[in-house]
Amino acid sequence: MDEARMVEARMVEALDDLNPAPRLLMGPGPINADPRVLRAMNAQLLGQFDPQFRAYMRQTSQLLRAVFQTANRATLVVDGTARSAIEAALVSLVEPGDRVLVPVFGRFGHLIAEIAQRCGAEVRTIETEWGSVFPAEVLEKEIRKHQPKLVAVCHGDTSTTMAQPLADLGRVCREHDALLYVDATATLGGMDLPADAWQLDVVSAGLQKCLAGPSGAAPLTLNARAEERIVRRRHTEQGLRTSDAVDGDGPPIRSNYFDLAMIMDYWSDKALNHHTEATSMLYATRECARILVKEGLANAFARHARASTAVTAGLQAMGLALFGDQRHKMANVTGVLVPAGVNGEKLRRALLSHFGIEIGTSFGPLHGKIWRIGAMGYNARPDAVLATLGGLEAVLAGEGFKLPRGAAVDAALAVYRESAG
Ligand SMILES: Cc1ncc(COP(=O)(O)O)c(C=O)c1O
């Protein structure tokens, strides 16, 4: 086909209705959004300074405080995917030359280190093999050794499916006068992470995992210690300055969009203009948080833990081996080894085309070695787990992998029956 015909054919295709195939998204995220969240996103748009919209913003903060288990005043939403809040936190906290310690146990630790580097930090990383996490005493020893201004760590790293225990880290950071930032993108709402009780200074997340929404909004909370560090870098945008504006004496934050000093002013009662709010994403965030708070955090954590037990029981009943240190497995994502002789990508394609079910591939040192199966947010449901195990069994058998037919679904059903009884 010549170039002109190709362009024409592409345009015909582009004019088709948007009609995505039904899919069950059982990878490490995104997952299927709760239909209530999608409905909320259909609501009428409002201007960001409409009193009703400001009330929705305040309500969103209020609901998110419950989700983060915090009383932090500054609990807000960064517009963008989860990584936007990581950037906002780091660019606002890190002054060029600050030492930042990043414990790396998977891809997202590397991401934090890279962002901190771009912010001008003197980054010190410590690494552990993918599939493991750091013992608390190792983290304490490294903090004592490096004396960082900031420790920045991922809670659940979806690349390895491991969750770093964090209950003691906040205390240790305080003893060494370091701030603690936590990337809870993949665990908030699915695993317990009480920001105040664990003394986490800044925590951020995304909607597309345990919060049951689409990606595109990033909830973030920061406490008074973090606020103090950020506010001394406040430099109000020239075109918005009023005569009583007072700048901080610290170096300006090197990003305008991700300047948390300005974003806090925008979310506060000052309502100082910054970006044009992503209205529909704010509605989505409010609905995600509302649904979770209504369910009850403890119930949501138990639902994710149950789904995890059912998934692992099913995979093991099929004769598959789980990946990583199971004592530290995330509740919402499970890593499983691709068995010898099976082409992992071919199997994923078969699962998608025959069953409409997506599971995750892997990258870095795990590339081609494991699949990652998520059961989180709206999809941490028995029917989603059972359908995934059933489909996986069928396509594995189709690939010639010998397994006891029916055992996976039976094992997962037994977990659900036991927890109901
Ligand atoms: C732990 C973790 N952090 C950060 C991110 C980045 O999120 P996003 O792609 O929404 O920017 C992800 C996405 O998978 C993640 O799992």
The ligand as an SDF file (V2000), in Angstrom:
LIG
                    3D

 16 16  0  0  0  0  0  0  0  0999 V2000
    5.4090    1.0690   43.3330 C   0  0  0  0  0  0  0  0  0  0  0  0
    5.1480    1.9580   42.1690 C   0  0  0  0  0  0  0  0  0  0  0  0
    5.5930    3.2180   42.1830 N   0  0  0  0  0  0  0  0  0  0  0  0
    5.3840    4.0560   41.1530 C   0  0  0  0  0  0  0  0  0  0  0  0
    4.7020    3.6570   40.0350 C   0  0  0  0  0  0  0  0  0  0  0  0
    4.5200    4.6170   38.8960 C   0  0  0  0  0  0  0  0  0  0  0  0
    3.1960    4.9040   38.7410 O   0  0  0  0  0  0  0  0  0  0  0  0
    2.6040    5.6400   37.4520 P   0  0  0  0  0  0  0  0  0  0  0  0
    2.8470    4.7200   36.3190 O   0  0  0  0  0  0  0  0  0  0  0  0
    1.1610    5.7880   37.8070 O   0  0  0  0  0  0  0  0  0  0  0  0
    3.2830    6.9360   37.3120 O   0  0  0  0  0  0  0  0  0  0  0  0
    4.2010    2.3480   39.9710 C   0  0  0  0  0  0  0  0  0  0  0  0
    3.4710    1.8690   38.7800 C   0  0  0  0  0  0  0  0  0  0  0  0
    3.3040    0.7260   38.5300 O   0  0  0  0  0  0  0  0  0  0  0  0
    4.4330    1.4820   41.0670 C   0  0  0  0  0  0  0  0  0  0  0  0
    3.9760    0.2230   41.0570 O   0  0  0  0  0  0  0  0  0  0  0  0
  1  2  1  0
  2  3  1  0
  2 15  2  0
  3  4  2  0
  4  5  1  0
  5  6  1  0
  5 12  2  0
  6  7  1  0
  7  8  1  0
  8  9  2  0
  8 10  1  0
  8 11  1  0
 12 13  1  0
 12 15  1  0
 13 14  2  0
 15 16  1  0
M  END
$$$$
